[in-house]
């Protein structure tokens, strides 16, 4: 097992404590391996974020995308092993980033090495798009790579993102798209006063309560065949000055909307304002769009990927746009077809994150098969 090149590379990457947005040398490891097999390397650092664009060949482009940054490990005392000391136990590799997504990156790189060894004069272009700013703000990572590629008039025909999309068995789910994410800071205003004299004040919390009830019960959209109904979640509420004798004059509420193609951003904003006006609320709004919904409608890449999964893991694959946002929301600007395919997501961002070593090997074979189908 220790001679498995995918396992060895995954361990090497996991041993680097690259908590987002830091890379701390992971991309140098990747670039060194790719350059040895003829890839052109471009480092696109932006502030604290490291970005990598690497390519080999010309023509129809197949790109593999991912991120070397990880979330913090949390309470290290709860881990079986030190989170950045990759450990093999009972056929699993433990360590922060094992599934999300250093394991997938290792599978990609080894797949590329094996592919190039078999087809050194392959047609088309094989490329890698790697960032260290996916798990944090996502403001200096993939979005900056895409800006650079647009500037030099590049495009990507097919893109595979190695996010952990599988649920119970490797390959049982892939994502041809993702929902959009719209954030809102809502400020509701009342009138401050002494808590013993409510008739002289206007409690912002009390004033907002009926509105909040309607907000949480509202049906924003019904969804469609590609996307679930729009969901709204309140993530934070803050009010008051921390004293028990002051009626609060302001209530700050943070909301998030996850939405598909069956509703527009303008529709969400208009409906929110209509609800506020129903309750005669004085307010201000600050909207922030994290990403629009995107969807690969063409069946070519989807069928190709599903056939590779069936070939190497004999699994029936389900298409889904569920879950959070991914950097696909940026890449889709220059990619004609995009699919997310990666490891199991049951331990991502959790204590004792791990991946089945056999899954690393199978995933690498699937990635290599995709390379063969598109570039040979």
N, C-alpha and C positions, 0 to 999 in steps of 0.2 A: 504493500500500500504506500509506503514512504517513497517509492520510486515513481509514483503517479505525478506527472508534470503539472497537472491542473491543481492537485492538492498542494503541491509544493509552492506554486505561485500564489494560490489563495492564502496560504499561511504567511508567505512573505508580505503580502499586502495587508493582511489583518494585523500583523505585528507593528504596523505603523499607526500610531494613535491620531489619525487624521480627522479629528472632530471638526465638523463644519464651521467655517468655510476653509479650513486648512487642509492642504494636501500632504505636506511634510515629506515629499519625495516619492509618493506612490506613482505619480505620472512619469517620473524619471525611470522607474523600474519598467513601466509599460513601454515608454519610448525607446529605451535601450534595446528591448527585445524586438520591437517592430522595425527599428532601423537596421537591425542585422539581417532582416529578410526583405530589405529594399523599400521600406516605407519612407516617404518624405515627412518630416516632422516639423510642426509649427507650434511653439508655445505661445499662448495668448493670455498672459497674466493680466488680471485686472484687480487692482487694490490687493486684498489678501487672498483673492481667489486665483487658483491655477487652472488653466484651461489647455486642452490639447486637441489639435486637429492633425490627424495623420492619414496619409493616403498612399496607395500603390496602384499604378496603372492609369488608364484613361478611358473615358466613355461612360456607359451606363454605370451608375454609382450605387453600390450597396454599402450602407453605413451602419456600423454598430455603435450605439450610444450608451453612456452610463456615467456614473459618478463615483469618485474615490472618497468623498467625505462620508462621515458617519455621524449618527446622533451620539450624545454622551452616554456612557455605560450605566449611569445610575449608581445605586449602592453596590459597590464592588464586592462587599462581603456576602452578597446573595448569589454571586456567580460561583459555579463549580470550579472555575479557574480564573485567573486574571483575564479581564476582557480583551486585552491586547497581547495575550500570550496564547496563540492559537493551539488548541489541544484536541487531539483525536481520542474519542471515547465511544466504544460500541458502534463503530461504523459512522459516526457523526463527527463533523468538525465544528468545534465551539469557538466563538470569538465575535466581538462586535464587528459587524459588516459581513459576516459569513454568508448571509442571505441577501442583505441589502447594502451594497450589492457587489462586494469585492469577489464573491464566489462566481457571480455571473461574468465579471470582467476577466477573471482568470480563465473561465471557459471560453470566452471570446478570443482571447489572445492565443491560447493554445490551439484553438480551432483554426485561426489564421495561419499559425506556423505550420500546421499539418497540411492545410490547403495549399499554401505556397510551395511547400516541399513537393507536393504531387503535381501542381500546375504552376510552375514558375512563369509561364508565358500566358497566363489566363487572360481572357478578354475582359473588358470593362474595368472598373475601378473599385477597389475595396478600401474602405475608410473607417476611421475611428473618431468619435466625437466624445471627449471625456471632460468633465468638469469637477470642481470640488465645492460647488455652491448649490447643490440640489436640496440638501437637508436644512438649509437655513433660509436666507432671504431670497435666493434665486435671482438676484439682481445683477450679479457680476459674473455669472457662469455661462450656461448654455445660451442665454439670450444674447450675450456679447459675442459668442462664437458665430451665432447665426447672423448678427449684424455684420461681422467681418466677411462671412461667406457671401452675403448679399452684395457687399461692397465690391467684391471681386467677381460677381456674377456667377456664383456657383449654385448648383442645385443637387438634390439627392433624389434618385429615382425610388429607392427602397430603403427603409430604415427599420432596424430592429433595436428596440430599447430593452435592456436587460433587467428591468424592474421585476421584483418578485410577484408574479401574477398568479402562480399556481396555488390552489387551495389545499387539496388532500393528496393529490398525485401530481408529479411533475408533468406539466403540459395540459392539465385538465381545464385550464382557463387561460385565454389570451385576451388582450385588450386592443381592439382596433380603434379605440378612441377613449376620451375621458370627458366628464362633465366640466362645465365652466365653474368658476368660483368667484363670487362677488361679495366683498366685505363692506360693512357699513358701521360707522361710528355715529350713533344717534344721540343727540343731546336734547333732553326735554326740560323745560323751564317752568318753575313755579315762583313762589315768593317766600323768602326766608323769614322766620319769626320764632318767638318763644313757644316752646312745646305746650305750655299751659294755656296759650291763647291762640288756638287754631283759627278762630274767626278773623284774626288779623294777618294770617299768612295763607299760603297755598302750597300744600305738600306735593312736591314733584312726584314722589313715589305713589301716593294715593291717586293723584291725577292720572298717572300713567297706567294704573292697574287694569282698568277695563280695556284699554288699548292693547296691553300685553296679552290679555286673555284672547282677544280677537286675533292678534298677530300669530299666536301659537296654534290656533285652530284653523287658520285660513288655508284653503287649498290653492296653492300657487299655480300649479299646472298638473295635467294628467299624465304627462310622459308620452312616449311613443314607442315604436318597435325597437328603437336603438337606445333610448335613454329612460331611466326611471323618472317618476314625477319629481318636480322641483322640491327640494327640502330647504327649510329654514331652521337654523339653530342659533339660540342666544348663547354666546360664549362667555361674556362677562357683563356684570352689572355693578356700577359703583355710584354711591350717593352719600351725602352727609359729610360732616366735618369730624366724625369720630367722637362727638359729644352726645350725651343722652338728653339734652334739654334744648336742642335746636331743630326746628323743622327745616328739612333740606329744600333748597331752592332749585337744585339741578340734579338730574338723573342722567348718567352716561351709560348707554347700552351698546354693546358690540354684537353685531349679527353677522352670520355667514349664510349665503345662498349657494346651493349646488344645483345647477340647472343644465338642461340639455338644449336641443335645437327646437323644441316645441314652444319656447318662450324667449322673448328678447330681453336684453338688459333694460331697455326702456320700459317694457311692460312691467318688470319687477319694480322699477323705481316709481312708476306711475301708480301702481297698486298700493305700494307702501305709503305714498303721499295721500292717497284716497282714504286709507285707514286712519291716518293721523288727523285728517280734516274731519272725519266723522266724530271724533272725540274732542274737537276744538283745542288741540294741543299746540302750544308754542314750541318750536323746535328748530334745530339746525341739523344738517346732514353732511357727512363726509364719506363719499363712496370711494372704494378702491377695488379695481378689477385685478384679480390674480391671474386669470386666464379665461379665454373663451372656450366653449366646448369645441371639440374637434372629432372627426370621424373619417376613417378610411372606408370609402364606399366601394371601391373596386375590389373584386373578389380574387384577383390574381395572386397577390401576396398572401392573402388569408388562406386560400386553398393550398398554396405552396408550403406555408408554415404548418398547417394542420396535417398535411401528408407527411412531412418530416417527423412530426411528433408521433403520428401513428406508426411510422416505420421503426422508430427507435424506442418507443415506450408503450406502444399499443394502447393508447388512451383516446377516448372520445373527447374532443376539445369543445368547450363552450366559449362563445364570444360574449364579452361583457364590457360595459363602460362604467362599472361601479368603482367605488374607492375614491381616493383623493386625487389631487392634481399630480401631474408629472411634467418633466421637461419636454414631453411631446408637444405641449401647447406652444412651445417656441419653435421646435424643429418642423412642425407641420407647415410653417410659412414657406419652407423651401423643399419640403419632401412631398412627393406625389403620393406615396403609399407608406404607411407607418403602422407597425405592430409592436406591442409590448409583450415580451415573452421572457420569463425568468423563473427563478426558484420558488419554493414554497414560502408563503407569507405568514405562517403560523407563529414564528418567533421573532419577526422583524420588530425592531425598536424595543424589544423585551430583554429582561435579564436572561442570561444563558441562550442568547441567539445562536442558532446552529443550523447546519445543513447536512443532509445525508451525502456522504462522499460519492456514493453511486449516482446520485442525482447530478453532481458536478460533471461526472464523466458522460452521462447521457445527454445533458444539456450541451456540452461541448460538441458531441457528435451531431446533435440537431443543428447547432449553429454552422458546423462545417458542411453539413448537407445542404443547408440554405445557400451557402457560398457556392457550392458546386452547381446547384440548380440555376442560379442567376448568372454566374460568371464563367461558366464552362460551355 
